[in-house]
Amino acid sequence: MKSIILKSLAFSFIALSLWSCKKDETQSVANAGTGGSLKSSATSVVLDKTMLANTVITFSLTNANFGYQAAVTNVLQLAVKGSNFANAKEAILPANATTKAYNGLDFNNLLLSLNLPTTANSDVEIRIKSTISNNLAPVYSNVVSLSAKPFPLTAWIYVPGNYQGWNPATADSLVSLSGNGVYTGVIAFDGSNFKITPAKKWDIAYGVAGAGKISTSGGDISSLTPGAKQLDVDLNNLTYTLTPLVWGIIGNAIPGSNWSVDTDMKYINDGKGTWKVTVALTAGEFKFRKNHDWGTNYGGNAAGALTGDNIAVTTAGNYTITLDIPNNKYTLVKN
C-alpha cells in the first residue's frame, strides 16, 4: 500500500512539472504583435544645397510589442502618398534607437530615391516596419505625412577594372543626374573583370553577389566580352545590368573603313547622352552606326541634324565628331 502511494505521488510531481514547463513555454511564444508609434519634427521639408550638413528632420519612435522582450528591427519606410507603400524606399534604423535625425544630404538622397520632382512639393508617407523574426509577419506604426521637395544633386561612382589597370583614381565613371542612387554610363571593357567604387579609392568596393546583384563583400564582376557596354547600377537595390552599346562611324571618308569597318566613338559619361571621336578623315562620306550593325544608322544634313543621308567630308584633315542622339544632331569640327 505504501509503495502504491509513493508511486502515485511521483507521477503527480512529474505531471505537475510537465504542466509547469508547458506553461512557461507558452509564455515565451510571440504573438502577432502591434506596431509602435512614429512622430516627425516637421510636416514640410524644402531642401537646398545650403542644408547639406544641417539636421532637417527628426523622427521619434516607440518599439512594437510582440508579447515579450526581444530584439526588434525597425526600418523607416518612405513612399509617395497614395501608393500604399507599394514601392517604398527603406532605411534600417540603429538598434534600440528612439530617434533618428537626418541631415540635408542624407534626407535629400532618400527623397530622390523616390524619383520625386525637384521643381515642386510632393506628398510623402512615412512609417516604421518592425520585425523580430522571419517566421512572424512585420507590424507597422502609424503613418506620418510630409510635404517635401528635394533638389537635384549630380553624383558619380567609379568603375576600376582590368580595362584601365585597376586604378580607381583614373577609372571611368557612371553618373546620376538627380543623385537618386541610380547611375549609368558606357565603358569600353576588355572582356575581363571590374568593380564599382563610390569614390576614387578602394575604401569601399562593390563586387558581384549573384546574378545581377552586388555587395561590398562580392568578388570581381565580369564584363563578359570585349567591347563597349552600358552599365547601370542601382545602389538602392544593389543591382546592376550590362548591355552592349556603342556608336561608331563608318564610310569611305575614314581610312581603312571602306564602309565595312567601324571606328568606335567614346561615350561622354556626363548624363547628356553624347558620343565623341577625334579622327583623321579624307574627302568622302560617312555615317553613324549602332553596335556595328546597319539596323540602326544615321547620316546628317548641312545644318547638323541627323537624317538618312551620308555626311560629306569635302576637305581632308583631323576632325572631332560629336553625336548627340537625345537632341537628334551631330557636329563635325575640323581641328
Secondary structure as UniProt FT lines:
FT   HELIX           2..27
FT   STRAND          38..40
FT   STRAND          44..46
FT   HELIX           49..51
FT   TURN            52..53
FT   STRAND          55..61
FT   STRAND          73..80
FT   TURN            81..82
FT   TURN            84..87
FT   STRAND          89..92
FT   TURN            95..96
FT   STRAND          99..103
FT   HELIX           104..112
FT   TURN            113..115
FT   STRAND          122..131
FT   TURN            134..135
FT   STRAND          139..140
FT   STRAND          144..149
FT   STRAND          155..159
FT   HELIX           162..164
FT   HELIX           168..170
FT   STRAND          172..176
FT   STRAND          182..190
FT   STRAND          193..194
FT   STRAND          196..197
FT   STRAND          206..208
FT   TURN            211..212
FT   STRAND          213..215
FT   TURN            216..217
FT   STRAND          221..222
FT   STRAND          226..234
FT   TURN            235..238
FT   STRAND          239..244
FT   STRAND          247..250
FT   TURN            252..253
FT   TURN            255..260
FT   STRAND          263..264
FT   STRAND          266..267
FT   STRAND          274..281
FT   STRAND          284..290
FT   TURN            291..292
FT   STRAND          293..300
FT   TURN            302..303
FT   STRAND          305..307
FT   STRAND          311..313
FT   STRAND          317..324
FT   TURN            325..328
FT   STRAND          329..334
//
